[in-house]
Amino acid sequence: MGSYFDGFDFEGIHEKSKELLLRPKTLSEEARNRYLEYFESRCAGSRASIEAAREHIPGGIQHNLANNHPFGLNCVRAEGAYLYDIDGNRYIDFLQAGGPTILGNNYRPVRDAVIKTLNSTGNLTGLFGEFEVDLAKKVKQYYPSVDLFRMLASGTEAAMIAIRLARAFTGKSKILKINGCYHGWSDQLLYDMRSVNTRNMFAAGVPDECLAQISSVYPNDLGELEQRFAENEQQGGMAAFLMEPIGQDSGALPIKKEFHQRARELCDRYGALLIYDEVVTGFRLGFGGAQEFYGVRPDLTMFGKSIAGGFPGAGAIGGRSEIMGLLSSGIATVGNNVMVGGTLTANPISCVAGYTTICELERTGAHAKLKTAADNITREIAALADRYAIPAAIYNQHSILHIDLCGMQHLTSHIDDDQIMENMFDLLASADQNMKEFAMALAAEGLIIAGGNKTFISLDTIGIADEALERFDRVFAGYE
């Protein structure tokens, strides 16, 4: 079995992950030492600045996507397809801040629109502005499921309001999600996230009662999905089924189309809302996001990351008018409306940046170009892995690429494999080390990827694809 997979072949990718967990290839000692030496000799400024930051910031780094092995890099400039560190090193950016910078870093038309707004309206007024309506109209143009649209400050806030709306609208309490999927870090959704069957492992500081109304189902298991809907109905009813539509960790465990279709049918049957968490996929998988790709219309859609074009204040929710109409705002609001606030929401900068980004995606025809480029790059990287006989699962969902040499994201999902389950903690440690070393090696060769080895490309990176492939080639050559 080769390294290349269709991006929605859950069974094939899942089966391949066993080989990556049990029989991986790793960097040779010579390559590992060479890459560690790069950090020691070429990144002294980054190391010193992050060590100094530990006195003021927990761990010295605040962004959870930063590659921290052997230590983090201090980025002082982002421009187009590249990132630059404090030591003057240049890196191809396949991180893209976790996905929101679809057009590229510091993209000039968006930056110019933001500067113009700063010079006129300012960054924050606390009052209504026409830019809010401009962005809402653009979102509605591409998301038929969105009758009304509301800006927020983050994807986490969008998830909080989504389940609050669902409970208020349906009068029910139960929330269902997919094992391993991440929906922000609010108390009620810190359940079974990051990895399948982790339950409340990541919910330190959260009382058990906060998680009493939430449960999860295994990815693509139609039988368990239907069973859980029925069980929740018997226990008072389910308010919503919440989906990260392409699956855990931006599609590392991809969700199949029939699972989406069955979820829509079951939500209709049991009177639950179908909520799509399009924080990652919104405007990245195409103008209509995952719901356009799957051909399924959710009741509510969560946005984040890309909705403000990479600027802060990147969160929003949209959906059916009778549901969204429950949201309240302003000091005069009374009645049975759902409380939502936020001083920084719908600020001039985030709305103008988001609107301009969508206009630029239209003008440049970015999505078609990104899809073609991502398909080609994915196949080329897979061919390189095969040339060096490196076990890997390499695939893409539009401009989101996965280059998996360790299988870590699939580890806890192998509940039916005794060999993996009996050696879980040893396999976790080795897979985690392999993942970190792969990212380290790429960084030393001049290319940055996101944690978990997922990769996002931008319109600006298309033109340097060959340069990026050279980096992968040199890293793969160091495996044994």
HUSUL-V596282 format. One record per run of one state. SS is the DSSP state (h for helix, s for strand, l for the rest). FROM is the first residue (numbers start at 1). TO is the last residue. Records with the same first field share a line. If there is no record, write none. Layout:
SS=FROM-TO ; FROM-TO
This chain:
l=1-3 ; 5-9 ; 23-26 ; 28-28 ; 43-43 ; 54-57 ; 61-74 ; 81-81 ; 86-89 ; 95-95 ; 99-104 ; 106-107 ; 121-129 ; 143-147 ; 153-154 ; 171-173 ; 179-179 ; 181-186 ; 190-192 ; 194-207 ; 212-213 ; 218-221 ; 235-237 ; 244-246 ; 252-252 ; 255-256 ; 271-272 ; 278-288 ; 295-299 ; 309-314 ; 320-320 ; 325-326 ; 328-337 ; 339-347 ; 365-365 ; 388-392 ; 398-399 ; 405-407 ; 414-417 ; 423-423 ; 445-446 ; 450-450 ; 457-458 ; 477-478 ; 480-480
s=4-4 ; 27-27 ; 75-80 ; 82-85 ; 90-94 ; 105-105 ; 148-152 ; 174-178 ; 180-180 ; 193-193 ; 214-217 ; 238-243 ; 247-247 ; 253-254 ; 273-277 ; 300-304 ; 315-319 ; 327-327 ; 338-338 ; 393-397 ; 400-404 ; 447-449 ; 454-456 ; 479-479
h=10-22 ; 29-42 ; 44-53 ; 58-60 ; 96-98 ; 108-120 ; 130-142 ; 155-170 ; 187-189 ; 208-211 ; 222-234 ; 248-251 ; 257-270 ; 289-294 ; 305-308 ; 321-324 ; 348-364 ; 366-387 ; 408-413 ; 418-422 ; 424-444 ; 451-453 ; 459-476
